[in-house]
Amino acid sequence: MNMRWAADAAMETIDGRELASVARDRIGLKPALSTPKIEALLRALPAEERRVFCRDLVASDPDARAWRTFTESLLVH
């Protein structure tokens, strides 16, 4: 396994779990259900932007547009 890829995968998991935890607290989504979706969203971002995205989203107000957009992306329609 490529070491850089392994580091990126580990970062996705850490950031995905943190966001899943916040999603659970804010909107009641269970981490077991939301973590895979969050990790898929993070994979769409360049590796160097993932931590900043997660940090900014976690720090944002639950009523902020970024948080609402993120939440919508997790919901099944």
C-alpha positions in Angstrom: 0.0 0.0 0.0 1.3 3.4 -0.9 2.2 5.3 2.3 0.7 8.6 1.1 -2.5 6.9 0.3 -2.6 5.2 3.7 -2.0 8.5 5.4 -4.9 10.1 3.4 -7.2 7.2 4.2 -6.4 7.5 7.9 -7.1 11.2 7.8 -10.4 10.6 6.1 -11.4 8.2 8.9 -10.3 10.6 11.7 -12.0 13.6 10.1 -15.0 11.5 9.2 -15.5 10.3 12.7 -15.2 13.8 14.1 -17.8 15.1 11.7 -20.0 12.1 12.4 -19.8 12.8 16.1 -20.8 16.5 15.5 -23.6 15.4 13.2 -24.9 13.1 15.9 -24.9 15.9 18.5 -26.4 18.5 16.2 -29.0 16.6 14.1 -29.2 13.1 15.6 -27.4 11.1 12.9 -25.8 8.0 14.1 -22.0 7.8 13.3 -22.3 4.3 12.0 -24.7 5.5 9.3 -23.2 8.9 8.6 -19.4 8.1 8.8 -19.3 6.3 5.4 -21.1 9.1 3.7 -18.9 11.7 5.3 -15.8 9.9 4.3 -17.1 9.7 0.7 -17.6 13.5 0.7 -14.1 14.0 2.1 -12.5 11.8 -0.6 -14.0 14.3 -3.1 -11.8 17.0 -1.6 -8.1 17.4 -2.2 -6.2 15.8 0.7 -4.7 19.1 1.9 -8.2 20.7 2.1 -9.9 17.9 4.2 -8.8 19.0 7.7 -9.5 22.6 7.0 -13.0 21.7 5.7 -13.7 19.6 8.7 -12.4 22.1 11.2 -14.4 25.0 9.6 -17.6 22.9 9.4 -17.3 21.7 13.1 -16.7 25.3 14.2 -19.6 26.7 12.1 -23.0 27.6 13.6 -25.6 24.9 13.0 -27.7 27.4 11.2 -24.9 28.4 8.8 -25.4 27.7 5.1 -22.3 25.5 5.0 -23.7 23.3 7.8 -27.2 23.1 6.2 -25.6 22.1 2.8 -23.5 19.5 4.5 -26.5 18.1 6.4 -28.5 17.9 3.1 -25.8 15.9 1.5 -26.0 13.2 4.2 -29.8 12.8 4.0 -31.5 10.2 1.8 -34.1 11.9 -0.4 
